[in-house]
Amino acid sequence: MTAAMLPIDVSAVPGEGVPEETYAMYKEFAVEAVMWLVPVAVLIGVALLVTA
Protein backbone atom coordinates (compact mmCIF):
# COMPACT_ATOMS: atom_id res chain seq x y z
CA MET A 1 0.00 0.00 0.00
CA THR A 2 1.46 3.33 -0.97
CA ALA A 3 1.22 6.52 1.02
CA ALA A 4 -1.00 8.01 -1.68
CA MET A 5 -3.66 5.39 -0.94
CA LEU A 6 -3.76 6.15 2.79
CA PRO A 7 -6.02 8.74 4.41
CA ILE A 8 -4.25 12.00 5.23
CA ASP A 9 -4.24 11.43 9.01
CA VAL A 10 -2.66 7.95 8.76
CA SER A 11 1.11 7.62 8.65
CA ALA A 12 2.74 5.32 6.08
CA VAL A 13 5.00 3.94 8.84
CA PRO A 14 3.31 1.10 10.78
CA GLY A 15 2.84 1.89 14.44
CA GLU A 16 3.37 5.62 13.99
CA GLY A 17 0.20 7.64 14.51
CA VAL A 18 -2.07 4.62 14.01
CA PRO A 19 -4.08 3.44 17.01
CA GLU A 20 -4.11 -0.26 17.90
CA GLU A 21 -7.87 -0.36 17.32
CA THR A 22 -7.23 0.32 13.63
CA TYR A 23 -5.05 -2.78 13.31
CA ALA A 24 -7.66 -4.84 15.18
CA MET A 25 -10.37 -3.57 12.84
CA TYR A 26 -8.36 -4.48 9.72
CA LYS A 27 -7.50 -7.89 11.17
CA GLU A 28 -11.15 -8.56 11.93
CA PHE A 29 -12.11 -7.50 8.40
CA ALA A 30 -9.45 -9.79 6.91
CA VAL A 31 -10.76 -12.75 8.91
CA GLU A 32 -14.32 -12.02 7.78
CA ALA A 33 -13.21 -11.68 4.15
CA VAL A 34 -11.43 -15.06 4.26
CA MET A 35 -14.42 -16.67 5.96
CA TRP A 36 -16.63 -15.52 3.06
CA LEU A 37 -14.16 -16.20 0.25
CA VAL A 38 -13.38 -19.82 1.17
CA PRO A 39 -16.97 -21.13 0.77
CA VAL A 40 -17.45 -19.03 -2.37
CA ALA A 41 -14.29 -20.52 -3.89
CA VAL A 42 -15.43 -24.03 -2.95
CA LEU A 43 -18.87 -23.47 -4.50
CA ILE A 44 -17.33 -22.11 -7.70
CA GLY A 45 -14.99 -25.11 -7.84
CA VAL A 46 -17.86 -27.55 -7.37
CA ALA A 47 -19.89 -25.75 -10.04
CA LEU A 48 -16.97 -25.99 -12.48
CA LEU A 49 -16.51 -29.69 -11.74
CA VAL A 50 -20.21 -30.45 -12.16
CA THR A 51 -20.53 -28.55 -15.43
CA ALA A 52 -17.28 -29.88 -16.94
C-alpha positions as a Python dict, from the first residue, in 0.01 Angstrom:
ca = {
    (1, 'M'): (0, 0, 0),
    (2, 'T'): (146, 333, -97),
    (3, 'A'): (122, 652, 102),
    (4, 'A'): (-100, 801, -168),
    (5, 'M'): (-366, 539, -94),
    (6, 'L'): (-376, 615, 279),
    (7, 'P'): (-602, 874, 441),
    (8, 'I'): (-425, 1200, 523),
    (9, 'D'): (-424, 1143, 901),
    (10, 'V'): (-266, 795, 876),
    (11, 'S'): (111, 762, 865),
    (12, 'A'): (274, 532, 608),
    (13, 'V'): (500, 394, 884),
    (14, 'P'): (331, 110, 1078),
    (15, 'G'): (284, 189, 1444),
    (16, 'E'): (337, 562, 1399),
    (17, 'G'): (20, 764, 1451),
    (18, 'V'): (-207, 462, 1401),
    (19, 'P'): (-408, 344, 1701),
    (20, 'E'): (-411, -26, 1790),
    (21, 'E'): (-787, -36, 1732),
    (22, 'T'): (-723, 32, 1363),
    (23, 'Y'): (-505, -278, 1331),
    (24, 'A'): (-766, -484, 1518),
    (25, 'M'): (-1037, -357, 1284),
    (26, 'Y'): (-836, -448, 972),
    (27, 'K'): (-750, -789, 1117),
    (28, 'E'): (-1115, -856, 1193),
    (29, 'F'): (-1211, -750, 840),
    (30, 'A'): (-945, -979, 691),
    (31, 'V'): (-1076, -1275, 891),
    (32, 'E'): (-1432, -1202, 778),
    (33, 'A'): (-1321, -1168, 415),
    (34, 'V'): (-1143, -1506, 426),
    (35, 'M'): (-1442, -1667, 596),
    (36, 'W'): (-1663, -1552, 306),
    (37, 'L'): (-1416, -1620, 25),
    (38, 'V'): (-1338, -1982, 117),
    (39, 'P'): (-1697, -2113, 77),
    (40, 'V'): (-1745, -1903, -237),
    (41, 'A'): (-1429, -2052, -389),
    (42, 'V'): (-1543, -2403, -295),
    (43, 'L'): (-1887, -2347, -450),
    (44, 'I'): (-1733, -2211, -770),
    (45, 'G'): (-1499, -2511, -784),
    (46, 'V'): (-1786, -2755, -737),
    (47, 'A'): (-1989, -2575, -1004),
    (48, 'L'): (-1697, -2599, -1248),
    (49, 'L'): (-1651, -2969, -1174),
    (50, 'V'): (-2021, -3045, -1216),
    (51, 'T'): (-2053, -2855, -1543),
    (52, 'A'): (-1728, -2988, -1694),
}
